[in-house]
């Protein structure tokens, strides 16, 4: 009997071997806006700090953070991803980063040892309450957690997910507003930045020279709508979560 962890490992090992989600690249052409915001949140706060990245994959972001941080540890359930991350760090001659094959629901390091815990599209694969406990146990006093996650309340996006089940694991659960409330209730301070509603229209023009300018323009419309009409927040594709202990 395969557990959900076995299935997650199998799925992600296939992904890191064969890039099984390449068909989604056209959609991820718009996420540079949210990605840059997420990475900047970490880089601005990681100077001289200890960082733990959950679901580090090939270690690309961990290597970026290591340029500012005193120490970075990346963990992932995929042994193939960890092997690739170790080789990538060696090729870049980065010495203050380490990678371990580990389940992000049960990561085990000394308590209160990280200034920052972060992850890209990892929480929606986990038991959220268990993940919250682990984050709280391992953050130092005053430490910060930063995550970028998909939301699960846009009906059109959910329809696409139902039509393409082979592109994701069966146990993943894009976050709902009640999940954000749970995160908020377990930390002293929390902020949520929402991304991508009108920016989806830019996908139609991604091969044109005007794509980047159009993407920036539509991102400004998104920002205005999410800030001025909070009702639209739950229909965003992506949320950047910032938590402080």
Order of alpha helices (4+ residues) and beta strands (2+ residues): alpha-alpha-alpha-beta-alpha-beta-alpha-beta-beta-alpha-beta-alpha-alpha-beta-alpha-beta
